[in-house]
Amino acid sequence: MNKLSAAQIKTALTAVPDWKKQGSTITRTFQFKDFPAAIKFVNAVAKLAEKAWHHPDIDIRWNQVSLTVTTHDAGGLTEKDFALAAQFDRVG
């Protein structure tokens, strides 16, 4: 996967508007009614990530889950990151 240019990243962010660029990553915090709902989401994210063989950094709080995605091998953001972010949005 090739690293996206700044213009390509700006365009890709329009498809996942709740995600924000931070350095060479994109990040989003999901909020849930309680801890069990947050963990259910994390389990769904884990299945998607494992299937894609592309794993986010996950920060779990009581009713919030923050995900951070980047393609380390490419040294920044790729199409794969935005595709996975869209999948996470669908289960969130």
SULPETA-V610611 format. One record per residue. SS is DSSP state (H for helix, E for strand, - for the rest). OMEGA is omega in whole degrees, 0 to 359 (NA if undefined). D_LAST is the distance of its C-alpha to the last C-alpha in whole Angstrom. Layout:
ss=<SS/SS>
omega=<OMEGA/OMEGA>
d_last=<D_LAST/D_LAST>
//
This chain:
ss=<-/-/-/-/-/H/H/H/H/H/H/H/H/-/-/-/-/-/-/E/E/E/-/-/E/E/E/E/E/E/E/-/-/-/H/H/H/H/H/H/H/H/H/H/H/H/H/H/H/H/H/H/-/-/-/-/E/E/E/E/-/-/-/E/E/E/E/E/E/-/E/H/H/H/-/E/-/-/H/H/H/H/H/H/H/H/H/H/H/H/H/->
omega=<178/177/180/174/179/179/178/178/179/178/182/179/179/179/179/191/179/179/180/176/174/183/180/180/164/185/176/174/178/179/184/183/182/183/179/178/178/180/176/177/180/178/178/177/180/179/179/181/180/179/180/186/182/194/179/165/185/175/184/172/186/181/180/176/176/178/176/186/172/176/184/182/181/181/179/185/178/176/181/180/182/176/179/177/179/177/179/177/182/179/181/NA>
d_last=<26/27/26/25/28/27/27/25/22/22/22/19/17/18/15/12/14/11/13/16/19/21/24/23/19/16/14/11/10/7/9/9/12/13/14/13/10/9/11/10/6/9/11/9/9/13/13/12/14/17/17/17/19/18/16/14/16/14/15/14/15/15/12/11/10/11/11/14/15/19/21/24/27/27/27/24/21/22/20/18/16/15/15/12/10/10/9/6/5/6/4/0>
//
